[in-house]
Amino acid sequence: MNETLDVSVRYYVYILYSLKDNKFYIGFTNNLKKRLSEHGGGNVEATKNRLPVKLIHYEYFINRADAEARERFLKSGYGRKQFKEILKNTLKPLI
């Protein structure tokens, strides 16, 4: 198979931490910079009342389905537990 992947397109899964309510937001996008600007500007319904938010983690994928699956996993109970364990040193100063 001689298919080449278009690695110029990236899909991001990201985790924001709300400094207001100390909770997390997990999202998915294909333009992380733009999406973070939207969050910071209060243009995202899910986070507009939770500002300020801080980007604490992101992952990128070259396959949309993989990114969406990762987002679903991180939003699951086990996924949340896993990312909190992985990021425990990052989160200590925040929580």
N, C-alpha and C positions, 0 to 999 in steps of 0.2 A: 504494500500500500504506500503510495507516494503522496499522500495528502500532507499539506503543510498547515500548521496552525497559525492563525493571525494573532500573534501575541501583542499587537498594538492595542487591541481591545482588552481592557481589564475590567473585572467586576470586583467590587469591594464589599466586604462585610466588616462592619465597624461597631465599636462599642463606645458609647458616650456615658459619662458620669455626670449626674446633675449635682452641682455644688449647692443647690437650693434644697432638694429633698433627699439627697444621698442615695438616689436610685439610678438604675442603669437603663439605657436605651440601646437596643441592638437594631442595626439597620443594614440595608443593602443598596448599592448604587453602582452605576458605571462611571460616575464622575465625582470622586470623593471631595475634591476641593470645592466644587459648586455646592454639593450637598451640605458640607460643613458650614459654608457661608449661609445657606438657607436656614440651617438650625440656629446659627448665631444671630441671624437677623430676625428671629421669631416667626419665620415663615413656614414652620412645620408644626402642624396641629398637635402632634404628640409631645413636643418638647417646648412649645412657646411659653407655657406657664411654669416651666422648670428651669429657666435660664438663671445663671449661666451654666453651660455644659462644657465638659472637657473631653477631648478625644483621648481615650486611654489605651486603645488597641485597634488595629485593623489588619486584615489579611486580604490579599488579592488573588484572583483566580483568572484564568484565561478561558474558562468555561462557565457560562451563566448558570447552567443546571447545578454545577458543583457549588457555586457561591450561594445559590438559593437553598441548597440542601444544608450547607454549613450554617446559614442564618437560622433555618428551622431548628437545627440541632442546638445552637446556642440559646435559643429561646425556650427550649425544653428544660424540664427540671434538672435532668442530669447534665445538660450542656451548661446551664448557669452555674451549677456546682463546680463543674470542671474549670470554667474560665475564672471563677473566683479563686480557685486553688492555684491555677497557673499564674494569676496576676496578684497573688496575695502580697508580694513585696511592693508592687506598684500601688496597690490599694491602701496599704497601711497608713500612709500620710493623709489620705483623703477621707478615710472613714473614722 
